[in-house]
Amino acid sequence: CLDNAETPIEDRQSIYRLVEYIANYYDALNMRFADSEVAASIWIAGKMTGETILQRDVQEAMNVSVVTVRLQVRAICTTLNLDSKRLKQYNVNDVINGVRI
């Protein structure tokens, strides 16, 4: 998915770490973590790292709809207690360490 982005991704490691964190968080809660959640997690991580990852990029790569990506972004933010309108203000390391704004 990251290889197909329109712009080069500089901070892949942070993106991978956040996706893994969210997957583990969902697993601990016995919640489903499938392609749509992966797509939304990548998009959220892009916002946090300042990378240009379009919803269209992740929806095409993960074969889910843009509407589904948006719904899963909201669901992930709710589950992690993140403000979806302030994602750019979060830091991946802080979120992984439990810090919330």
Secondary structure, 3 states (H helix, E strand, C coil): CHHHCCCCCCCHHHHHHHHHHHHHHHHHCCCCCCHHHHHHHHHHHHHHHCCCCCHHHHHHHHCCCHHHHHHHHHHHHHHHCCCHHHHHHCCHHHHHCCCCC
